[in-house]
Amino acid sequence: MRCWRQAARARRLALLAYDTGTARRIAEPMPTQATVEGDALLQADIEVEDCYFRMLMPDEIKLAMAFRHDFVLLGNKREQVKLAGNAVTPPAARDLNALAA
């Protein structure tokens, strides 16, 4: 995949949306999360063959969405990803509440 080669050249961590094949820098905000696992952490080194790929864990998704570290999502891993994907992030909920008040 082209994104793997780009990340490998950059020698950085990247988030990879494996459904679209697009990579984004770790410093960029995450897009809206779906109810299924869709983003992965890509750790690139010099060669494409040296890339490491893993799915984001529910706690990582939760923190990326600005939930407090002690916020609890119930269920197994798959159910927690689904709950996070259906969630409204706390900053968005706060801003919507401010507009409605």
Backbone bond lengths (Angstrom), bond angles and torsions (degrees), N, CA, C in turn:
res aa  C-N    CA-C-N  psi(-1)  N-CA   C-N-CA  omega(-1)  CA-C   N-CA-C  phi
1 M - - - 1.449 - - 1.519 110.06 -
2 R 1.322 115.27 144.22 1.458 120.39 -178.68 1.527 111.84 -61.63
3 C 1.348 118.20 -41.16 1.460 121.12 -177.04 1.526 111.44 -62.81
4 W 1.337 117.07 -33.41 1.465 120.09 178.65 1.518 109.46 -63.79
5 R 1.325 116.24 -42.70 1.466 119.57 -179.66 1.524 110.57 -65.72
6 Q 1.331 117.19 -41.02 1.465 120.30 178.99 1.527 110.43 -62.09
7 A 1.319 116.95 -45.28 1.464 120.30 179.66 1.517 110.45 -65.36
8 A 1.326 116.72 -37.56 1.462 120.05 -179.98 1.516 110.47 -64.22
9 R 1.336 116.52 -39.52 1.463 118.78 178.17 1.515 111.37 -66.90
10 A 1.326 117.53 -34.74 1.462 120.99 -177.84 1.523 112.30 -73.54
11 R 1.340 117.06 -21.80 1.463 122.31 -178.55 1.525 111.98 55.65
12 R 1.303 116.40 44.57 1.464 122.08 -178.78 1.516 109.59 -133.81
13 L 1.340 114.41 169.52 1.457 120.06 169.87 1.520 107.97 -78.37
14 A 1.304 116.45 145.68 1.457 121.30 178.26 1.512 109.03 -144.32
15 L 1.323 115.46 155.56 1.457 121.04 171.25 1.506 107.10 -96.57
16 L 1.303 117.09 130.53 1.451 122.44 -178.23 1.523 109.10 -115.33
17 A 1.324 115.95 123.19 1.458 120.48 173.07 1.515 106.20 -86.56
18 Y 1.331 117.35 101.57 1.456 118.68 -171.10 1.509 113.28 -73.00
19 D 1.335 118.82 -15.40 1.458 119.58 177.41 1.535 111.37 -78.08
20 T 1.346 117.54 -31.41 1.471 120.54 179.24 1.522 111.95 -106.13
21 G 1.333 117.52 -15.69 1.456 120.57 179.85 1.512 113.98 78.08
22 T 1.324 117.65 14.08 1.468 120.00 179.85 1.522 109.87 -95.18
23 A 1.318 114.82 145.03 1.464 120.76 177.88 1.518 108.71 -114.00
24 R 1.310 116.37 144.94 1.469 120.19 175.65 1.515 108.24 -135.51
25 R 1.316 114.87 153.18 1.455 119.79 -179.53 1.523 110.19 -66.19
26 I 1.317 115.36 151.72 1.464 121.97 179.60 1.532 111.21 -60.78
27 A 1.329 117.52 -31.36 1.464 121.71 -177.10 1.531 112.80 -73.88
28 E 1.332 117.87 -16.19 1.463 120.57 -179.85 1.524 110.25 -80.08
29 P 1.339 117.71 148.46 1.470 120.03 176.84 1.523 111.08 -63.01
30 M 1.311 115.03 148.16 1.468 119.60 176.39 1.519 109.22 -76.15
31 P 1.331 116.92 147.40 1.466 119.06 175.21 1.528 109.75 -75.13
32 T 1.310 115.93 177.93 1.457 120.64 175.36 1.522 109.13 -55.12
33 Q 1.319 116.33 135.92 1.455 120.81 -179.13 1.516 110.20 -90.35
34 A 1.316 115.51 138.49 1.459 121.28 177.95 1.526 109.44 -84.74
35 T 1.318 115.43 178.21 1.464 119.57 -178.73 1.519 112.66 -85.36
36 V 1.320 117.65 2.38 1.466 122.15 175.26 1.517 108.22 -126.18
37 E 1.329 116.36 159.94 1.453 119.66 179.55 1.516 109.20 -62.82
38 G 1.334 116.66 128.64 1.454 119.39 -176.83 1.507 114.48 -141.98
39 D 1.322 117.88 -13.52 1.458 121.13 -179.97 1.515 109.30 -118.52
40 A 1.306 115.14 144.42 1.456 120.50 -178.91 1.521 109.23 -135.29
41 L 1.310 115.31 154.82 1.453 121.63 176.38 1.519 107.64 -89.97
42 L 1.322 115.95 125.32 1.454 121.53 -179.80 1.518 107.84 -111.88
43 Q 1.306 115.98 118.43 1.457 121.22 177.54 1.515 107.01 -106.02
44 A 1.317 115.58 111.85 1.455 119.70 -174.74 1.523 110.78 -104.07
45 D 1.306 114.03 144.92 1.451 120.77 173.06 1.523 106.84 -121.04
46 I 1.272 118.61 -153.24 1.453 122.12 -172.34 1.528 112.63 -65.34
47 E 1.299 118.91 -46.49 1.455 122.82 -175.85 1.525 111.03 -108.17
48 V 1.309 116.61 152.77 1.462 121.32 177.99 1.526 110.44 -57.71
49 E 1.319 116.45 -37.37 1.459 120.60 179.80 1.524 112.38 -64.53
50 D 1.335 116.88 -17.31 1.459 121.32 -179.70 1.530 112.10 -94.52
51 C 1.328 117.75 9.16 1.465 121.22 179.39 1.527 109.75 -76.45
52 Y 1.276 116.32 144.10 1.460 122.57 176.90 1.519 107.95 -118.51
53 F 1.299 116.85 138.21 1.452 123.16 -171.63 1.513 108.65 -133.06
54 R 1.327 117.20 129.68 1.460 120.56 174.52 1.514 108.73 -150.07
55 M 1.311 115.86 154.10 1.455 121.15 178.56 1.525 108.95 -76.98
56 L 1.335 115.52 149.03 1.459 119.51 175.85 1.520 109.43 -69.47
57 M 1.314 115.51 141.08 1.461 121.49 178.42 1.531 108.51 -82.11
58 P 1.335 118.32 157.03 1.464 120.60 179.65 1.537 113.17 -53.79
59 D 1.323 117.79 -39.72 1.471 119.59 178.70 1.525 111.71 -64.07
60 E 1.317 117.95 -36.29 1.463 121.25 178.44 1.524 110.88 -68.97
61 I 1.321 116.91 -40.62 1.469 120.97 176.98 1.523 109.53 -63.07
62 K 1.315 115.42 -44.39 1.468 121.24 -178.85 1.535 110.62 -59.98
63 L 1.320 117.71 -46.46 1.470 120.96 179.87 1.523 111.23 -68.05
64 A 1.342 117.56 -37.07 1.464 120.49 178.37 1.524 111.29 -65.06
65 M 1.325 116.74 -25.68 1.460 121.36 179.13 1.527 112.02 -90.62
66 A 1.342 117.58 7.03 1.468 124.25 175.23 1.522 113.93 76.52
67 F 1.324 117.87 20.82 1.454 119.77 171.84 1.524 108.60 -78.10
68 R 1.327 116.80 150.56 1.469 120.58 176.70 1.527 109.37 -61.98
69 H 1.320 116.62 151.61 1.470 120.58 -178.83 1.525 112.10 -63.05
70 D 1.341 118.07 -25.28 1.463 120.50 -178.21 1.542 112.72 -95.02
71 F 1.341 117.37 6.04 1.461 121.22 177.27 1.526 108.18 -68.72
72 V 1.319 117.34 133.47 1.464 121.67 -174.10 1.525 110.76 -104.94
73 L 1.320 115.39 127.71 1.465 122.02 170.15 1.525 106.73 -106.89
74 L 1.311 117.35 129.03 1.461 121.18 -177.50 1.523 111.16 -87.56
75 G 1.317 116.37 158.71 1.455 122.11 175.77 1.514 112.87 102.65
76 N 1.342 114.69 -177.93 1.461 119.39 177.81 1.536 108.92 -79.32
77 K 1.327 116.62 -177.44 1.464 120.54 -176.02 1.530 112.40 -57.77
78 R 1.302 116.79 -47.50 1.469 120.61 -179.13 1.527 111.21 -61.56
79 E 1.337 116.59 -42.29 1.468 120.32 179.64 1.531 111.10 -66.92
80 Q 1.331 117.10 -36.39 1.465 120.66 178.31 1.530 111.10 -66.13
81 V 1.339 117.32 -39.45 1.466 120.60 176.69 1.523 109.48 -63.39
82 K 1.323 116.37 -41.39 1.467 120.62 179.11 1.528 111.01 -64.04
83 L 1.333 116.81 -43.78 1.465 120.44 177.87 1.522 111.27 -61.04
84 A 1.328 116.43 -43.53 1.467 119.93 179.28 1.525 110.18 -64.27
85 G 1.331 116.92 -39.10 1.453 120.57 179.48 1.518 113.12 -65.81
86 N 1.319 117.34 -28.22 1.464 121.25 178.35 1.526 112.56 -89.34
87 A 1.321 117.41 -3.58 1.464 121.39 -173.71 1.523 112.34 -82.52
88 V 1.316 114.39 154.74 1.465 122.25 167.99 1.518 105.55 -99.35
89 T 1.318 117.58 128.28 1.460 119.53 -177.45 1.521 110.41 -62.82
90 P 1.330 118.57 148.08 1.461 121.07 -179.59 1.536 114.27 -54.28
91 P 1.348 120.48 -42.03 1.468 118.43 177.98 1.527 112.71 -62.81
92 A 1.342 116.97 -38.70 1.467 119.58 179.00 1.529 110.33 -67.33
93 A 1.332 117.18 -41.59 1.471 120.59 178.23 1.526 110.62 -62.61
94 R 1.317 116.03 -41.84 1.474 120.28 178.51 1.525 110.45 -61.38
95 D 1.340 117.49 -45.75 1.453 121.24 -178.25 1.519 111.62 -66.70
96 L 1.341 116.93 -39.41 1.468 119.75 177.00 1.517 111.92 -64.95
97 N 1.343 116.73 -38.51 1.469 121.04 176.47 1.518 110.79 -63.11
98 A 1.320 116.61 -40.41 1.466 120.46 -179.85 1.529 110.32 -64.80
99 L 1.311 117.76 -38.32 1.466 121.38 178.95 1.514 112.09 -69.16
100 A 1.347 115.88 -35.10 1.462 120.33 -177.74 1.518 112.03 -77.70
101 A 1.314 117.74 -22.64 1.478 121.36 -176.71 1.509 112.65 -77.51
